[in-house]
């Protein structure tokens, strides 16, 4: 069975360098450029899951960049249920 994945925003130096070229240097300015609440930016940058509305907002704010420039697919760690065999390694 394939591992499940989640979309993660690339909150890295490269993104913020590009944002600075557009005069976006803070979370508040990014929120304004994306037309979303600052709390949405804060939650996303702290690693909370994001939705399709956030993805669309980023792509609209940065039309020169591709989905791959802005996001990555990250594996979701399998949750342990406690039902595993003792000493078993999660799949």
Secondary structure as GFF3:
##gff-version 3
##sequence-region A 1 91
A	DSSP	beta_strand	5	9	.	.	.	ID=ss1
A	DSSP	alpha_helix	13	21	.	.	.	ID=ss2
A	DSSP	alpha_helix	27	34	.	.	.	ID=ss3
A	DSSP	alpha_helix	38	45	.	.	.	ID=ss4
A	DSSP	alpha_helix	52	61	.	.	.	ID=ss5
A	DSSP	alpha_helix	67	70	.	.	.	ID=ss6
A	DSSP	beta_strand	71	75	.	.	.	ID=ss7
###
